[in-house]
Amino acid sequence: MQKKLTALIVDDEIKAVELLKKLLEDTLQFSRVEYSYSAAEAFQILEQHEPDLLFLDIKMPGKDGFSFLKDLQNLKVNSEVVFVTAYDQFALQAIKGHAFDYLLKPVDRKELVDCINQYRARKSEAHGFNRLSDFTGSQEESSKLRINTRTGYIFINPSVILYCKADGNYTCIDLGDKQHLCSLQLGMIEDMLPKNGFLRLGRSLIINFNFI
């Protein structure tokens, strides 16, 4: 039997907290789901309990979600952060900030379950992982793109990308010998790619000049 998880929700919207808390409890995978309506209150909870997953809103009065995330990194809190927000324009910044996942409000039950399963799968890997502790990363990895997939993330050197093609809300990244389906829209991938060497053709394709 799988060990039950713990979670902390940080969001200033009462209805959003109530909905997410119910969705988490309905999965029957959590032994404790706590919540806070402010960053200050959340830190008081974290002093007592460090949850497995921390579901964090981005736009909050006072300290916003990204500032909160930096504080967690400085304090070496090992909880994995999942941003939960109504604003999809923050997805790229969330990924660069090494959040574990990014969910849009209203939270979709299936996407939430996928997120939880992804967390369990990655934690069960032999070497484990933690994005908060890996924030500084190695020099080699920092020169690569960190691409989120539905099963985790991979590092890709932009120079080996042949093309990127839109696939609905996802993007197919072709490396010649293999392809990766990325859980980001093409526009977000375009923002991550180097400004020189890549050309966007229409709404659905970005190509690498070096392979023309």
N, C-alpha and C positions, 0 to 999 in steps of 0.2 A: 504494500500500500504506500502511495506517495506521501511524503511529508507535506503537511499543510503549510501554506505560505502566510506571510503577514504583509499588510499594506498600510500606507498612510496617504490620505488624500489631502492636498493643500489647494484650496480654491475659495474665493470670497463669495461665490454664488451658492446660496443655500440649496436651491433646487438641483443644481449641477452636482453638488456633493451627495445629496440624497439619491439621485439617479445612479451615479457611479457606484456608490456604496451598495445599493441593491443589486446591481449587475454583478459586482464582485462576489457578493454573498451567494447569489444564485448559482455561481459556478461550483460551489461547494469545495473550492480549493483553498479557502482561507480560514485560518483559525482566529485571526484578529484583523479587523478593518477599522483603523482609527481615522480621524479627520480633523482638519484645522481650517479656520477661515482667514488666517494670516500667516506670514512667514515667521513672525516673532513667536506666535503660539506653536507653530510647527517645530521650532528649535527646542522648545520646552519638552515637547513629546519625544523628540529625537534624543534628548539627554537620558531618557528612561528606556526607550526601545528603538532599536535600529531595524526598520522593516526591510523585507526583501525587495519590495517594489514601492516606489514613491511616485504617486500620480500627481503631477504638478501643473497648475494653471500658469499661463504666461502673463497675462495682463491682470495685475492685482494692485490695489492701492498700496502705496509705500514701496516696499521691495518687490520687484517683479520676478518672474520665474527664472530669468537668466542670471540675475544677481544672486538669487537664492542658490542656483546651481554652483556658482563660483564659490560661495560660502561653504557648500557641502564639500567641494574639492579641497578647499583650504583646511577644513576640519577632518579630512580623510574619512568621511562617512562612506560606507561601502554599499549603501542602498543603490539599486539601479533606478534611474529616473525615466519616467514616461511622461512626456508633455501631453497635456489634454487641453485643447484650446479650440476656439471657433475660428481662428485666423490661420489659414493654410500658408500665408506668406512667410511664416516663421519657420517652416520646415527645414530649410537649408541651414539657418542659424542654429536650430536645435541639433542637427546632425553634426555640425562643426563643433558644437559645444559638448559632444560626446554623450548625448542622451541615448538611452537604450532604445526608445521607440517614440512614436509621435502619433497621437490619435486626435481626430477631429470631433468636435461636439456637433450634434448629439452623438455620443459614443455608440458605435455599432456593436451589438453583442458578439457577432462572429469575429470582428477585428480585435475585440478585447480578448476573446478566448485564444485567438492566434498569437497575440502578444504574450499571454501567460504561458502558452505552450512553447513559444520560442524561448522564453526565459528559462523554462525548465530544461529544454533541450541543450541550450548552451551551458547551463550550470552543470549538466551531467557529463560534459566533455572532459577528457582526461586532464587537460591543462587548465580548465576553468577559464574565467575571464571576468574582467570588470572595467568598464569604460572610465569610471571615475579615477581609478588608480592608474590608468594608461593615458591620462590626459596629456602629459608631456610627450609621450611617444618617442620613437627612435627617429633619427634624422632621415633614415631611409624611408620609413613609412610616411613621414611628413611630406615627402616629395611626390607621393602617390595620392590618388583619389580614394577616399573611403566610401564605398558604395554599399548602401543598405539593400538587402534582399529580404524576402519573407522568412528566411531561416537564419538571419544574422547579418554579417557584413563581410566584405572582402576589400583588399587593397589592389588598385589597378594603376599601373603606370600609364599615363595618358598617351605616351608615344606608341603604345602597342594597340591602341583602339583604331579599328578600321572605320567604323561608323556607329552612330547611335540612332535608333529608330523608335518613334513613339508607338506604344501599344496600349491604347486607352489611357488609364492613369499611371501606367508603368512605362519603362523604357528598356528596350532590348539593346544591350551593348555587345557588339561583335568584335572579337579579338582574332578572328581568322580561324584558329583551331578550336575555339569554343565561344559560346555565347552565355551572357548572364542577364537575367531578367531583374531589373532594378525597381524597387518600390518608390521611385520618384518620377515625376513628370519630366518630359524632355526639356522644358524651360529651366528647371532646376539643375539638370545635368549641364546645360549650356553655361549656366553661371559658374559651375565648378571647373569647367575645362579651361585650359590656357587660352588667352585671348588670341594668340598667334598660332596658326596651323590648323584651325578648325573652321569650317564654313557651314552655316545652317542653310539648308535648301527647303524652302517652304515651311509648312507647319509640322512636318513629321520626320525630318531627317537632318542629321549633322554628320558631315564627312571629315575625314582626316586628309589634308592636302598631300601628305607624304605617301599615301597609297593610291593616288590617282595615276 
